[in-house]
């Protein structure tokens, strides 16, 4: 697990797989602990917002396709299968933390738990 921390917001943890995707989208190596310095927060926010928007669009398309498949050929509701939580939803707490850190002029740090 990876813990994200800043003095501007509550810390939280993410499972490695999700944190790896978040850090990769931001252009950082997930293998080591790291820091998003205040002067780079705008860049990181922009990259993650772009990843969020792309993932949200893809998730919406998946939901529409699933709804069509669940409706079935006869128009009856089938056994709808829940979709996994989309990456855009997993990015939300990171983006909120980054925005709070930027507003408070504080860096964001991440480190491996355990």
GIWO-V347505 format. One line per field, one symbol per residue. burial: 1 if it has 24 or more other ideal C-beta (glycine too) atoms within 12 Angstrom, else 0. A space follows every 50 residues. Layout:
BEGIN
burial->???
END
This chain:
BEGIN
burial->01111101100101000110111011010100010100001001101110 11001000000000000000000000000000000111011111111111 11000011110000
END
